[in-house]
């Protein structure tokens, strides 16, 4: 099959990646004796369907479909049709209404969900919890955190408690900002709460909030900025009804999910707390708000080291997403092929001795 790659050199997709792909394709086409059937045309521009790329596209089709390798030059004024209906390929301009028995993508998804439910039931029935957890880790792209390094930035004394700024190091050059709250009167070992708010670690720092209530109960609190929240939030505009579009998409491109990164972040927080002097290792809870529901549940299932999970205003519903035309701010928790193996609602059954509470 003749393939011509078309790329803009200033695209947010790195042009070097395109060139690497071309080199790989050329190697395979050479082995097939068809080097002339792989090509690349670029233009010095940002992301878009620019004139040089349009011309190259038409020229390539003429070359291989009409045996005409001549150059193509797009006219400055290519003209416009008076009415869109003049270029309809179907009678009504909509395949769904032009042909009897046509189905939309959502119709097909709903049919597929029936089969997914059968596959899911069979998988969970025929596999142990350990095997199910292995498959969960594989599907979301979870990798055990290898770094238990952290940096204590600054400690501040407040009335009745102290706050320490902490940086949990995922790698040498990337850390998760966190705030560690300690009541003034600590026992030798204390219950601890991890707070993961979809809007960042400082949202719940107010009178009568989650953090103050936990401190009043004698609990230590670690409030964290999980990936792409708080200080780590990507500032680019909302795209396709998703304010995490760019970050979540790139995670999927690399074979992971933003959900996996966040579950790893929570496990890093657990590991950090387990190494602290006054923390009772077997008494660590997590309170997750909004779209942090799925990362909290996955972390509890994978780590089996969290005593209680509290979900405030949970928003992740894979079945609803798959059967709806739109889903707002849900790309972060999308997991390819997941419904053939498990649903969010199946995770509590895999959490050994973990209490679960939902708060609306």
Backbone torsions as a table, in degrees:
resi	resn	phi	psi	omega
1	UNK	NA	123.7	177.2
2	UNK	-68.2	130.1	-179.8
3	UNK	-129.4	128.0	172.4
4	UNK	-118.2	121.5	176.7
5	UNK	-84.1	134.0	179.0
6	UNK	-118.4	126.3	-174.3
7	UNK	-144.9	146.7	173.1
8	UNK	-98.2	128.4	-172.1
9	UNK	-67.9	-22.7	178.5
10	UNK	-102.9	16.8	178.6
11	UNK	-62.8	155.6	175.1
12	UNK	-70.3	-16.0	167.8
13	UNK	-82.9	121.2	-173.2
14	UNK	-60.4	127.8	-178.5
15	UNK	-61.8	-27.8	178.5
16	UNK	-65.0	-31.6	176.4
17	UNK	-66.3	-37.5	177.1
18	UNK	-64.0	-43.5	-179.1
19	UNK	-65.8	-36.0	177.4
20	UNK	-65.6	-41.9	177.9
21	UNK	-63.1	-40.4	179.0
22	UNK	-62.3	-44.1	-179.8
23	UNK	-61.2	-39.1	179.4
24	UNK	-66.9	-44.6	179.0
25	UNK	-63.6	-40.3	-179.9
26	UNK	-60.1	-38.3	-179.6
27	UNK	-62.0	-42.8	-179.7
28	UNK	-70.3	-41.4	-179.9
29	UNK	-65.7	-32.6	177.7
30	UNK	-65.0	-40.7	178.0
31	UNK	-62.5	-29.3	179.6
32	UNK	-88.8	-2.0	-179.0
33	UNK	70.6	32.8	-176.5
34	UNK	-135.9	43.3	-177.5
35	UNK	-59.0	-30.2	-177.4
36	UNK	-70.6	-9.6	-177.4
37	UNK	-96.6	10.4	175.1
38	UNK	-128.6	134.2	-171.1
39	UNK	-154.1	162.8	177.2
40	UNK	-138.9	133.4	172.7
41	UNK	-126.9	130.8	179.7
42	UNK	-123.5	163.6	174.4
43	UNK	-141.8	145.5	-176.8
44	UNK	-81.2	82.1	-177.1
45	UNK	-156.9	173.2	176.7
46	UNK	-84.4	-179.0	-178.5
47	UNK	-53.4	128.7	179.2
48	UNK	160.4	168.8	-178.6
49	UNK	-98.4	78.8	-171.0
50	UNK	-81.8	160.4	-175.7
51	UNK	-52.9	-48.3	179.1
52	UNK	-59.0	-32.6	179.4
53	UNK	-75.3	-36.6	177.1
54	UNK	-64.4	-44.1	179.5
55	UNK	-62.8	-42.4	-179.4
56	UNK	-65.2	-34.9	179.5
57	UNK	-65.7	-47.9	179.9
58	UNK	-65.6	-41.4	180.0
59	UNK	-60.2	-42.3	-178.9
60	UNK	-64.0	-40.6	179.2
61	UNK	-66.6	-41.5	177.2
62	UNK	-62.0	-40.7	-176.9
63	UNK	-61.5	-42.0	-172.5
64	UNK	-100.8	-18.9	179.3
65	UNK	-100.1	-24.9	-176.8
66	UNK	-122.2	3.2	-178.8
67	UNK	55.6	40.0	-178.4
68	UNK	-128.8	99.1	-176.5
69	UNK	-85.2	9.5	-175.3
70	UNK	-64.5	156.6	-177.4
71	UNK	-69.3	148.5	178.7
72	UNK	-115.5	128.7	176.9
73	UNK	-122.5	119.3	-179.8
74	UNK	-75.6	130.1	178.5
75	UNK	-61.6	151.3	178.1
76	UNK	-62.8	-37.0	177.6
77	UNK	-122.8	99.7	-177.0
78	UNK	-84.2	-4.5	176.6
79	UNK	83.3	166.6	-178.8
80	UNK	-134.1	147.5	174.8
81	UNK	-79.0	140.6	-179.2
82	UNK	-64.7	-30.3	-176.9
83	UNK	-143.6	134.7	-179.8
84	UNK	-58.0	-29.0	-176.4
85	UNK	-62.5	-21.3	179.6
86	UNK	-66.4	-21.6	-178.8
87	UNK	-114.8	14.3	174.6
88	UNK	-66.0	136.8	174.4
89	UNK	-88.4	-18.6	178.4
90	UNK	-118.0	166.2	-172.6
91	UNK	-60.6	-42.0	-175.7
92	UNK	-102.6	-5.9	-175.2
93	UNK	85.7	0.4	177.3
94	UNK	-135.8	120.8	-178.9
95	UNK	-59.4	-37.3	-177.0
96	UNK	-60.3	-36.2	-178.0
97	UNK	-97.5	-10.7	-178.0
98	UNK	-86.5	-28.4	-174.9
99	UNK	-125.8	135.1	-179.1
100	UNK	-68.4	136.3	175.9
101	UNK	83.9	4.6	177.9
102	UNK	-67.9	152.1	-178.8
103	UNK	-129.2	145.0	176.5
104	UNK	-81.2	169.4	176.6
105	UNK	-59.0	-39.1	179.6
106	UNK	-66.2	-38.4	176.0
107	UNK	-59.5	-44.1	179.9
108	UNK	-66.8	-38.4	177.6
109	UNK	-60.8	-44.9	-178.7
110	UNK	-62.6	-38.7	176.6
111	UNK	-65.4	-41.3	-179.3
112	UNK	-65.5	-33.6	-179.4
113	UNK	-62.0	-30.2	177.4
114	UNK	-64.0	-45.7	178.2
115	UNK	-67.2	-38.4	178.3
116	UNK	-60.0	-39.9	-180.0
117	UNK	-62.5	-39.2	177.4
118	UNK	-65.4	-45.8	179.7
119	UNK	-62.3	-41.0	-178.2
120	UNK	-64.4	-45.4	-180.0
121	UNK	-61.6	-42.5	-179.6
122	UNK	-67.1	-42.7	-178.9
123	UNK	-62.0	-47.7	-177.4
124	UNK	-69.0	-30.0	179.7
125	UNK	-76.1	-30.3	-172.4
126	UNK	-102.6	4.8	-179.4
127	UNK	-129.2	145.6	177.0
128	UNK	-70.5	166.8	177.1
129	UNK	-59.7	-39.8	-179.5
130	UNK	-62.5	-43.3	179.1
131	UNK	-68.3	-37.3	178.4
132	UNK	-63.2	-41.2	-180.0
133	UNK	-66.6	-38.0	175.7
134	UNK	-59.6	-41.6	-179.8
135	UNK	-69.2	-37.2	177.1
136	UNK	-60.3	-47.0	179.7
137	UNK	-61.0	-39.9	179.7
138	UNK	-66.4	-44.4	-176.2
139	UNK	-65.2	-43.2	-177.1
140	UNK	-85.7	-16.3	-179.3
141	UNK	87.2	28.0	-177.3
142	UNK	-72.7	135.5	173.4
143	UNK	-127.7	135.4	-179.0
144	UNK	-59.6	130.4	176.6
145	UNK	-59.3	130.6	-177.9
146	UNK	-101.4	-13.3	-178.4
147	UNK	-106.3	123.7	173.8
148	UNK	-111.2	31.5	-179.3
149	UNK	-88.1	147.3	177.8
150	UNK	-152.0	162.2	179.8
151	UNK	-129.6	124.5	176.3
152	UNK	-89.0	113.7	-171.9
153	UNK	-84.0	-50.6	-174.0
154	UNK	-163.8	141.9	176.3
155	UNK	-114.3	134.7	-178.6
156	UNK	-124.7	130.8	178.3
157	UNK	-87.2	127.3	177.1
158	UNK	-117.9	179.6	-179.7
159	UNK	-76.8	107.0	177.7
160	UNK	91.8	-7.0	-179.3
161	UNK	-162.2	170.5	175.3
162	UNK	-123.3	156.7	177.6
163	UNK	-127.2	129.1	177.4
164	UNK	-117.2	127.5	173.9
165	UNK	-78.0	127.3	-176.2
166	UNK	-126.3	144.5	172.5
167	UNK	-119.7	109.6	177.9
168	UNK	-84.3	119.5	-170.4
169	UNK	-89.6	108.6	172.8
170	UNK	-72.5	-34.4	177.7
171	UNK	-153.4	-178.4	-178.1
172	UNK	-58.5	-38.1	-173.3
173	UNK	-110.8	10.1	-178.7
174	UNK	-140.9	124.7	-179.7
175	UNK	-133.4	160.3	178.0
176	UNK	-102.7	117.4	177.5
177	UNK	-67.7	140.4	180.0
178	UNK	-149.8	159.5	176.3
179	UNK	-123.5	124.4	179.4
180	UNK	-104.7	116.9	-179.2
181	UNK	-102.6	130.5	178.9
182	UNK	-128.6	127.8	173.1
183	UNK	-63.3	151.0	-179.3
184	UNK	-61.2	-35.6	-177.0
185	UNK	-105.0	97.8	-178.0
186	UNK	-100.6	146.1	169.9
187	UNK	-84.9	177.2	178.0
188	UNK	-61.3	-42.3	176.1
189	UNK	-131.8	133.4	-173.5
190	UNK	-128.2	144.1	171.9
191	UNK	-64.8	148.2	-174.7
192	UNK	-135.1	147.0	179.9
193	UNK	-120.6	131.4	169.8
194	UNK	-95.6	128.3	177.7
195	UNK	-109.4	122.4	178.1
196	UNK	-124.4	99.6	179.6
197	UNK	-100.7	136.6	-177.1
198	UNK	-61.1	-18.3	-179.9
199	UNK	-102.8	6.6	174.4
200	UNK	112.6	170.5	-168.9
201	UNK	-73.2	-18.6	-174.6
202	UNK	-96.0	-8.8	-175.1
203	UNK	-60.2	-37.3	-175.3
204	UNK	-93.3	10.5	177.8
205	UNK	-90.0	83.0	178.0
206	UNK	-158.9	162.7	-177.9
207	UNK	-60.0	131.0	179.3
208	UNK	78.7	3.9	-178.4
209	UNK	-83.2	-177.8	-176.8
210	UNK	-56.7	-44.6	-175.6
211	UNK	-67.3	-45.2	179.6
212	UNK	-62.2	-41.1	179.4
213	UNK	-62.4	-42.4	179.7
214	UNK	-64.4	-43.5	179.0
215	UNK	-61.4	-40.4	178.7
216	UNK	-65.8	-23.5	177.0
217	UNK	-87.3	5.1	178.9
218	UNK	82.0	15.9	-179.8
219	UNK	-96.7	145.4	167.3
220	UNK	-80.6	155.5	-177.5
221	UNK	-134.4	133.4	170.8
222	UNK	-117.9	108.9	178.1
223	UNK	-99.7	124.3	-170.3
224	UNK	-121.9	150.3	167.3
225	UNK	-92.0	100.0	174.7
226	UNK	-72.7	170.3	-176.1
227	UNK	-49.7	131.3	179.4
228	UNK	61.6	41.5	170.5
229	UNK	-141.5	160.6	177.9
230	UNK	56.2	-126.6	-179.9
231	UNK	-65.4	-17.9	-177.7
232	UNK	-96.1	2.7	-173.5
233	UNK	-66.4	132.1	174.7
234	UNK	-70.8	129.2	-173.7
235	UNK	-91.0	3.9	-178.0
236	UNK	-71.6	159.6	-172.6
237	UNK	-67.0	160.6	176.7
238	UNK	-61.8	135.8	-178.6
239	UNK	-132.1	128.8	179.6
240	UNK	51.8	44.8	178.3
241	UNK	63.0	21.0	179.6
242	UNK	-130.8	116.5	-179.8
243	UNK	-80.8	1.8	175.0
244	UNK	-120.8	21.7	-173.0
245	UNK	-52.3	-51.9	-172.1
246	UNK	-67.1	-44.5	-177.9
247	UNK	-69.7	-45.5	-178.5
248	UNK	-64.7	-38.7	-179.6
249	UNK	-64.5	-44.3	-178.1
250	UNK	-65.6	-33.0	176.6
251	UNK	-63.1	-42.1	178.8
252	UNK	-66.0	-37.1	178.6
253	UNK	-60.5	-31.3	-177.9
254	UNK	-92.5	9.5	176.7
255	UNK	85.4	12.2	175.5
256	UNK	-119.2	-168.1	173.2
257	UNK	-140.3	155.0	174.6
258	UNK	-62.3	-32.0	174.6
259	UNK	-55.9	-43.3	179.8
260	UNK	-64.7	-44.9	178.5
261	UNK	-56.7	-42.3	-177.0
262	UNK	-71.4	-36.7	175.2
263	UNK	-63.9	-38.8	175.5
264	UNK	-63.8	-40.6	178.7
265	UNK	-58.6	-44.0	-178.9
266	UNK	-66.2	-38.5	177.1
267	UNK	-66.7	-34.2	174.4
268	UNK	-62.3	-40.6	178.9
269	UNK	-63.9	-40.1	177.8
270	UNK	-62.9	-46.3	-179.7
271	UNK	-61.0	-41.1	177.9
272	UNK	-60.5	-47.5	-177.9
273	UNK	-65.5	-37.9	-179.8
274	UNK	-63.6	-20.1	178.3
275	UNK	-93.8	-0.8	-179.1
276	UNK	-86.1	146.3	-170.9
277	UNK	-59.7	-42.3	-171.6
278	UNK	-101.8	14.4	-177.2
279	UNK	-95.5	132.1	173.1
280	UNK	-81.9	108.2	-170.8
281	UNK	-55.8	-37.7	-176.8
282	UNK	-88.2	11.4	-176.3
283	UNK	-133.5	57.2	177.9
284	UNK	-111.0	126.2	178.9
285	UNK	-110.7	166.7	171.9
286	UNK	-135.0	137.0	173.1
287	UNK	-115.9	117.9	-176.2
288	UNK	-119.2	137.5	-177.1
289	UNK	-113.7	138.1	175.5
290	UNK	61.8	-129.2	-174.5
291	UNK	-73.7	0.0	173.0
292	UNK	-80.2	2.6	179.6
293	UNK	-61.4	-48.6	-178.3
294	UNK	-64.7	-44.4	175.9
295	UNK	-60.4	-39.7	-179.6
296	UNK	-64.5	-44.8	179.5
297	UNK	-64.3	-44.2	-179.8
298	UNK	-64.9	-40.0	179.1
299	UNK	-63.1	-40.9	179.7
300	UNK	-65.4	-39.7	179.6
301	UNK	-68.7	-46.8	-175.9
302	UNK	-71.3	-43.0	-175.8
303	UNK	-82.2	-30.1	-176.2
304	UNK	49.7	35.9	-177.6
305	UNK	-133.3	20.4	177.7
306	UNK	-118.4	129.8	-173.9
307	UNK	-78.3	-37.4	-176.9
308	UNK	-146.8	143.6	175.6
309	UNK	-121.2	124.0	175.5
310	UNK	-115.4	123.7	-178.7
311	UNK	-110.3	118.9	179.6
312	UNK	-103.6	122.2	-177.9
313	UNK	50.3	54.3	179.6
314	UNK	-61.3	146.0	-173.3
315	UNK	-128.5	-2.4	-175.0
316	UNK	-90.3	120.4	178.2
317	UNK	-140.7	94.2	-175.1
318	UNK	-62.3	-40.0	-178.5
319	UNK	-63.8	-41.3	177.9
320	UNK	-66.6	-41.0	178.1
321	UNK	-59.2	-46.4	-175.2
322	UNK	-68.4	-22.4	-177.2
323	UNK	-108.5	11.4	-178.9
324	UNK	-114.6	155.6	179.1
325	UNK	-74.0	-33.0	178.8
326	UNK	-137.5	154.4	173.2
327	UNK	-144.9	122.2	-174.1
328	UNK	-88.7	130.0	175.0
329	UNK	54.0	45.0	-179.6
330	UNK	-119.5	-2.9	-176.2
331	UNK	-62.7	-28.2	-178.8
332	UNK	-60.8	-30.1	-176.3
333	UNK	-106.6	14.3	176.2
334	UNK	-74.7	133.1	177.3
335	UNK	-128.8	111.9	-179.2
336	UNK	-56.1	133.4	173.5
337	UNK	70.2	7.3	-170.3
338	UNK	-64.5	-35.7	-172.2
339	UNK	-72.6	-6.3	170.7
340	UNK	-79.6	-9.6	-174.9
341	UNK	-123.4	-42.8	179.1
342	UNK	-163.0	161.0	174.8
343	UNK	-116.8	165.2	176.3
344	UNK	-53.2	-39.6	-177.5
345	UNK	-67.0	-14.6	179.1
346	UNK	-84.8	-17.7	-173.6
347	UNK	-63.6	-40.5	179.7
348	UNK	-56.0	-31.1	179.8
349	UNK	-70.6	-14.1	-179.3
350	UNK	-102.5	1.9	179.8
351	UNK	-95.1	107.2	-178.0
352	UNK	-72.5	121.3	175.1
353	UNK	53.1	41.1	177.9
354	UNK	-114.4	127.2	176.4
355	UNK	-80.3	143.9	-178.0
356	UNK	-131.2	130.6	-179.7
357	UNK	-133.5	134.7	176.1
358	UNK	-108.4	133.1	178.9
359	UNK	-126.9	121.4	179.0
360	UNK	-92.8	NA	NA
